Amino acid sequence: MRTIDTQTALWMAVTFILFPVLALLGITMRTVQAGGLEAMAGWFYPLMTLHGVGMVGVWYVAAMGCAASVLARHVAPSPLIGRIALAGTVIGVLMLLACVLLGRFAAGWYFLYPLPLHGEWPLWSAVLFLASLTVLGATWLVWSLDLLRAIAARFTLAQALGWHYLRGQTEPVLPPSLLIVTVSLIAGIAALVSAVIVIVLFALELLTGTSSDALLMKNLTFFFGHTLVNLSMYLGVALAYEILPDYAGRPWKTNPVVVVSWNTVLAIVLLAYLHHLYMDFAQPGGLQYLGQVASYASALPAAIVTIFGALLLVYRATMRWNLASILLFAGLAGWAIGGIGAVIDSTISANTRLHNTLWVPAHFHTYMLAGLVFLIAGYFAHLARPAATADASPRRDRTIALLLVGGAYGFFAMFYLAGAWSIPRRFAAYPAELAHGATTAGIAAAFATLFLAGFLYYALDTVRQWRTATRTD
């Protein structure tokens, strides 16, 4: 009988509560862009800030919570640190809600310097926003260090990165999920340290009036934010490596190809953020070209190895398809599709035309919503369903999957079309020349509502399955 430990159950609860609320904010924003809900137009940018930071944070901690759950199969993370991580996340979220809903802070999830300190919102809301990021960043940094400590208690760094496989050794056996989590945690610590530096520089300006270098602050901010989003996705991919073999009846083992691909990601992923600065003319030209090379190099090895590995895993396998396995497989597909959109945007010649359009929200919504969300939802469904009843409701599973997939891809399609038509991003309202942007926004809101209905159906069914399993146990 599969069971859900208390901490994983709490992370499920946090995710199931916060995600629908944040999704409603996104639907509200698209409805405003479509010309509806005129009374909410003045709230567009505060909602955009809360939606962006909230979504990134919720799914990062959900991925971390799932990674801790997977690690607990192989090593021993600290339960106390896990509880601290949950408490710190809740406190940070409450602070974020206060600065946006009470102070109408609206600098965007990227909070680029010096905007947080010079907006129309009161200064206290900017200070509270930075304080919330401090609480969240410090909490997650301690959590990441503890998970690495747990890995180090069983494996050396070289073993945790799989280097012994390159020498033809297979002992100690390293699950591929543990390799991916190790890579993600190491890079994640670098990203969180970058966030600390940004917040310290903001604090120095608040206390002393000393201005910071705007280009340095932008580099540090995107090094933190872009890297953390990528690593959330990688943690989700680790779940597929761990769980899909249960449904395929085949192992998914670590081998030299897997080791090389994920070590390549560790070496290069920290440089991929540079494609967000192509339009900053003061950035050294060499870094601009490095951004394109790193974006390609960090995306392709892991993606190609993982996608082909997953296809080989299920090919002619006696697959047991249920909601968990469908979502895990669909999550890998969403990661690949969104990744292609990201690679296109990271190409300098395309970026100059696409980066300030809705193409950018198109690709990151694809690999987050149809990638990471599907992977984590699949993992939660896997844990919540006892083996004896895992396939008891195939019709319900298909209905949920169709609502989620159909709603998600209809929603993305409107973003991609609008981006291809040069509809700018971050506009609360479109002028007459861009009226077609309002049309696609309205259609997107309808598809997003369909997706949200599917998610609520999924959440209720997953909780019901979990309660049934708990009573049976």
C-alpha positions in Angstrom: 0.0 0.0 0.0 1.4 3.4 -1.0 1.0 6.0 1.7 1.5 9.7 1.9 3.7 11.1 4.7 2.4 14.0 6.7 4.7 16.6 5.1 3.9 15.6 1.6 0.2 15.7 2.4 0.6 19.2 3.7 2.5 20.3 0.6 -0.4 18.8 -1.4 -2.9 20.8 0.7 -0.9 24.1 0.2 -0.7 23.4 -3.6 -4.4 22.5 -4.0 -5.4 25.7 -2.1 -3.1 28.3 -3.5 -3.0 27.2 -7.2 -6.7 27.7 -8.0 -6.6 31.1 -6.4 -3.6 32.1 -8.4 -5.1 30.6 -11.6 -8.2 32.8 -11.0 -6.0 35.8 -10.8 -4.5 34.9 -14.2 -8.0 34.4 -15.7 -9.0 37.8 -14.3 -6.0 39.4 -16.0 -6.8 37.8 -19.4 -10.5 38.8 -19.0 -9.4 42.5 -18.3 -7.2 42.3 -21.5 -10.2 41.1 -23.4 -12.1 44.2 -22.4 -14.2 42.7 -19.5 -14.1 43.4 -15.8 -13.4 47.1 -16.2 -13.6 47.6 -12.4 -10.5 45.4 -12.1 -8.4 47.2 -14.7 -6.6 49.2 -12.0 -5.6 46.0 -10.2 -4.0 44.4 -13.3 -0.4 45.0 -12.4 -0.7 44.1 -8.7 -2.5 40.9 -9.8 0.3 40.3 -12.3 2.8 40.6 -9.6 1.0 38.3 -7.2 0.2 35.8 -9.9 3.7 35.6 -11.2 5.6 35.4 -7.9 2.9 33.1 -6.4 2.9 30.7 -9.3 6.7 30.4 -9.4 6.9 30.0 -5.6 4.0 27.5 -5.3 5.3 25.2 -7.9 8.9 25.5 -6.8 8.0 24.4 -3.3 5.7 21.7 -4.6 8.6 20.4 -6.7 10.9 20.6 -3.7 8.3 18.8 -1.5 8.0 16.0 -4.1 11.8 15.8 -4.4 12.1 15.5 -0.6 9.5 12.7 -0.8 11.5 10.9 -3.5 14.8 11.4 -1.6 13.2 9.8 1.5 13.1 6.5 -0.4 16.9 6.6 -0.7 18.3 8.9 2.0 17.1 10.6 5.2 16.2 14.3 4.9 15.5 16.1 8.3 11.8 16.1 9.2 12.4 19.2 11.3 13.9 21.2 8.4 11.0 20.0 6.3 8.6 21.5 8.8 10.6 24.7 8.9 10.4 24.9 5.2 6.7 24.6 5.2 6.3 27.2 8.0 8.6 29.7 6.3 6.8 29.3 3.0 3.4 30.0 4.6 4.8 33.1 6.4 6.5 34.4 3.2 3.2 33.9 1.2 1.2 35.8 3.8 3.7 38.7 3.7 3.4 38.7 -0.1 -0.4 38.7 0.0 -0.3 41.7 2.4 2.1 43.8 0.3 0.1 43.2 -2.9 -3.5 43.2 -1.6 -3.0 46.0 1.0 -0.2 48.0 -0.5 -1.0 47.3 -4.2 2.7 46.6 -4.9 3.0 46.1 -8.6 6.6 45.8 -9.7 6.1 42.4 -11.4 7.5 39.0 -10.4 10.9 40.1 -11.8 10.9 43.3 -9.6 13.7 44.8 -11.7 15.8 47.5 -10.1 15.0 50.3 -9.3 11.3 50.0 -9.9 10.3 48.5 -6.5 11.6 51.6 -4.8 10.1 54.2 -7.2 6.6 53.0 -8.0 3.2 54.5 -7.1 2.8 52.1 -4.2 3.8 53.0 -0.6 7.4 52.3 0.3 6.3 50.0 3.1 4.8 47.6 0.5 8.1 47.4 -1.4 9.9 46.7 1.9 7.4 44.0 2.8 7.8 42.5 -0.6 11.6 42.3 -0.2 11.1 40.9 3.3 8.8 38.2 2.0 11.5 37.2 -0.6 14.0 37.2 2.2 11.9 34.8 4.3 11.2 32.5 1.4 14.8 32.6 0.1 16.4 31.9 3.4 13.9 29.1 4.1 14.5 27.4 0.8 18.3 27.8 1.1 18.3 26.0 4.4 16.0 23.3 3.0 18.2 22.8 -0.1 21.3 22.5 2.1 19.6 19.9 4.3 18.6 17.8 1.3 22.2 17.9 0.0 23.3 17.0 3.5 21.1 13.9 3.4 22.5 12.9 0.0 26.1 13.5 1.3 25.4 11.1 4.2 25.2 8.2 1.7 27.1 9.4 -1.4 30.2 11.4 -2.1 29.7 14.4 -4.4 31.3 12.4 -7.3 29.0 9.5 -6.6 25.9 11.7 -6.3 26.8 13.2 -9.7 27.3 9.7 -11.2 30.9 10.1 -12.2 31.7 6.5 -11.2 29.4 5.4 -14.1 31.8 7.1 -16.5 34.6 4.8 -15.2 32.5 1.7 -15.9 31.5 1.2 -12.2 27.9 0.6 -11.2 28.3 0.6 -7.4 27.0 2.4 -5.5 23.8 2.3 -7.5 22.6 5.8 -8.1 18.9 6.3 -9.0 18.6 8.8 -11.9 16.1 10.8 -9.9 18.7 11.4 -7.2 21.3 12.5 -9.8 18.8 15.1 -11.2 17.9 16.3 -7.7 21.5 16.7 -6.8 22.2 18.8 -9.9 19.1 20.9 -9.2 20.0 21.5 -5.6 23.6 22.6 -6.3 22.4 25.0 -9.0 19.5 26.1 -6.8 21.9 27.1 -4.0 23.8 29.4 -6.4 20.5 31.0 -7.5 19.3 31.6 -3.9 22.6 33.1 -2.9 22.2 35.5 -5.9 18.8 36.4 -4.5 20.4 37.2 -1.1 22.9 39.6 -2.8 20.0 41.4 -4.6 18.0 41.8 -1.5 21.1 43.1 0.4 21.8 45.7 -2.3 18.2 46.8 -2.1 18.5 47.1 1.7 21.7 49.1 1.4 20.0 51.6 -0.9 17.0 51.9 1.5 19.3 52.4 4.5 22.1 54.6 3.0 20.7 56.0 -0.3 23.6 54.4 -2.2 22.4 53.4 -5.7 23.3 50.1 -7.2 24.4 49.3 -10.8 21.2 48.6 -12.7 22.8 46.1 -15.1 24.4 44.2 -12.2 21.0 44.1 -10.5 19.3 42.8 -13.6 21.9 40.1 -14.1 21.6 39.0 -10.5 17.8 39.0 -10.6 17.5 36.9 -13.7 20.3 34.6 -12.6 18.1 34.0 -9.5 14.6 33.9 -11.1 15.3 32.2 -14.4 17.5 29.5 -12.8 15.0 28.7 -10.1 12.2 28.3 -12.6 14.4 25.9 -14.7 15.3 23.9 -11.6 11.7 23.6 -10.6 11.1 21.9 -14.0 14.1 19.6 -13.5 12.8 18.5 -10.1 9.5 17.6 -11.8 11.4 15.6 -14.4 13.1 13.7 -11.6 9.6 12.5 -10.6 9.0 10.9 -14.0 12.4 9.1 -13.8 11.3 7.7 -10.4 7.7 6.8 -11.0 7.1 6.0 -14.7 9.0 2.7 -14.4 6.3 1.5 -11.9 3.7 1.8 -14.7 5.9 0.5 -17.6 7.2 -2.5 -15.7 10.7 -1.6 -16.8 13.6 0.1 -14.9 14.9 3.5 -15.9 18.6 3.2 -14.9 21.4 5.6 -14.6 24.0 5.1 -17.4 26.9 7.2 -18.8 24.6 9.0 -21.3 22.3 10.1 -18.5 25.2 11.1 -16.3 26.9 13.2 -19.1 23.6 14.9 -20.0 22.7 16.0 -16.5 26.3 17.0 -15.6 26.2 19.2 -18.7 23.1 20.8 -17.4 24.9 21.6 -14.1 27.8 23.1 -16.0 25.7 25.4 -18.3 22.3 26.0 -16.8 23.6 28.9 -14.7 24.4 30.8 -17.9 21.1 30.3 -19.7 19.5 33.4 -18.1 21.6 35.6 -20.3 19.1 35.4 -23.1 16.9 37.8 -21.0 19.4 40.6 -21.5 19.9 40.6 -25.3 18.3 44.0 -25.5 20.5 45.6 -22.8 23.0 47.3 -25.1 25.4 47.9 -22.2 25.8 44.2 -21.7 29.2 43.0 -23.1 28.6 41.5 -26.6 30.4 38.2 -25.6 27.9 37.5 -22.9 25.1 38.0 -25.4 26.4 35.2 -27.6 27.2 33.1 -24.6 23.5 33.4 -23.6 22.4 31.9 -26.9 25.0 29.1 -26.8 24.2 28.3 -23.1 20.5 28.3 -23.7 20.8 25.7 -26.5 23.4 23.7 -24.6 21.5 23.6 -21.3 18.2 22.6 -22.9 19.1 20.0 -25.5 21.1 17.2 -23.7 18.8 16.6 -20.8 15.7 17.1 -22.9 16.8 14.8 -25.7 18.0 12.1 -23.3 14.9 12.3 -21.1 12.4 12.4 -23.9 13.9 9.6 -25.9 14.4 7.7 -22.7 10.7 8.0 -21.8 9.7 6.9 -25.3 11.9 3.9 -25.1 10.5 3.1 -21.6 6.9 2.9 -22.8 7.5 1.5 -26.3 6.0 -1.9 -26.4 5.8 -2.0 -22.7 2.8 -3.4 -20.9 1.9 0.2 -19.8 -0.6 0.6 -17.1 -2.2 3.9 -18.1 -4.1 5.8 -15.4 -4.3 9.4 -14.3 -0.9 9.3 -12.7 1.0 7.8 -15.6 -0.9 9.9 -18.2 0.0 13.1 -16.4 3.6 12.1 -15.9 4.0 11.3 -19.6 2.0 14.4 -20.7 4.3 16.5 -18.4 7.4 15.4 -20.2 5.7 16.3 -23.5 4.7 19.8 -22.1 8.3 20.3 -21.0 9.6 19.5 -24.5 7.0 21.6 -26.3 7.5 24.6 -24.0 11.3 24.1 -24.3 11.1 24.4 -28.1 9.3 27.7 -27.7 12.0 28.8 -25.2 14.9 27.8 -27.5 13.3 29.7 -30.4 13.1 32.8 -28.1 16.7 32.4 -27.0 17.9 32.7 -30.6 19.1 36.2 -31.0 17.6 36.8 -34.4 14.1 35.6 -33.2 14.4 37.2 -29.7 14.6 40.7 -31.1 11.1 40.2 -32.5 9.5 37.9 -29.9 10.9 38.8 -26.5 8.6 41.7 -25.7 5.5 39.9 -27.1 3.2 37.3 -25.6 5.4 34.6 -27.1 7.4 34.6 -23.8 4.4 33.9 -21.6 3.4 31.3 -24.1 6.5 29.2 -23.7 6.9 29.5 -19.9 3.2 28.8 -19.3 3.6 25.7 -21.5 6.5 24.2 -19.7 5.3 25.2 -16.3 1.6 24.4 -16.7 1.7 21.5 -19.1 5.1 20.4 -17.8 5.8 21.0 -14.2 2.1 21.1 -13.0 1.3 17.9 -14.9 4.4 16.1 -13.4 3.6 17.1 -9.8 -0.1 16.4 -10.3 0.8 12.9 -11.6 3.1 12.3 -8.6 0.4 13.4 -6.2 -2.1 11.1 -7.9 0.3 8.2 -7.8 0.8 8.6 -4.0 -2.9 9.1 -3.3 -4.1 5.9 -5.0 -3.6 2.5 -3.5 -2.4 -0.1 -6.0 -5.6 -2.1 -5.7 -7.8 0.7 -6.9 -5.4 2.6 -9.1 -7.2 1.7 -12.3 -10.8 1.6 -10.9 -12.1 4.7 -12.8 -10.6 4.9 -16.3 -13.5 7.0 -17.6 -12.9 9.6 -14.8 -9.2 9.6 -15.5 -9.8 10.2 -19.2 -12.2 13.0 -18.4 -9.8 14.8 -16.0 -6.9 14.3 -18.5 -8.9 15.7 -21.4 -10.0 18.8 -19.4 -6.5 19.5 -18.3 -4.8 18.9 -21.6 -7.5 20.5 -23.7 -7.8 23.6 -21.5 -4.0 24.0 -21.2 -3.2 23.8 -24.9 -6.1 25.9 -25.9 -4.9 28.5 -23.4 -1.3 28.3 -24.7 -2.3 28.5 -28.4 -3.8 32.0 -27.8 -0.5 33.2 -26.3 1.6 31.7 -29.2 -0.7 33.2 -31.8 -0.7 36.6 -30.1 3.1 36.5 -29.8 3.4 35.6 -33.5 1.1 38.6 -34.3 3.4 40.9 -32.2 0.9 41.5 -29.4 3.1 43.0 -26.6 3.2 41.4 -23.2 2.4 43.3 -19.9 -0.3 45.4 -21.5 -3.4 45.7 -19.3 -5.5 47.0 -22.2 -4.9 46.9 -26.0 -5.4 50.0 -28.2 -7.6 49.7 -31.3 -4.6 48.8 -33.5 -4.1 45.6 -31.4 -7.8 44.7 -31.0 -7.0 41.1 -32.1 -5.0 40.8 -28.8 -8.2 41.3 -26.9 -9.9 38.6 -28.9 -7.2 36.0 -28.2 -7.2 37.1 -24.5 -10.9 36.3 -24.2 -10.5 32.9 -25.8 -7.5 32.2 -23.6 -9.6 33.0 -20.5 -12.3 30.6 -21.6 -9.7 27.7 -22.1 -8.0 28.6 -18.8 -11.4 28.3 -17.0 -11.8 24.8 -18.6 -8.3 23.9 -17.3 -9.2 25.2 -13.8 -12.4 23.1 -13.8 -10.3 20.0 -14.7 -7.8 20.8 -12.0 -10.5 21.2 -9.3 -12.0 17.9 -10.5 -8.5 16.3 -10.3 -7.9 17.7 -6.8 -11.2 16.5 -5.4 -10.7 13.1 -6.9 -7.2 12.8 -5.6 -8.2 13.8 -2.1 -11.1 11.3 -2.3 -8.7 8.5 -3.4 -6.3 9.4 -0.6 -9.0 9.3 2.0 -10.2 5.9 0.7 -6.7 4.6 0.9 -6.2 5.9 4.4 -9.4 4.3 5.6 -8.5 1.0 4.0 -5.0 1.1 5.5 
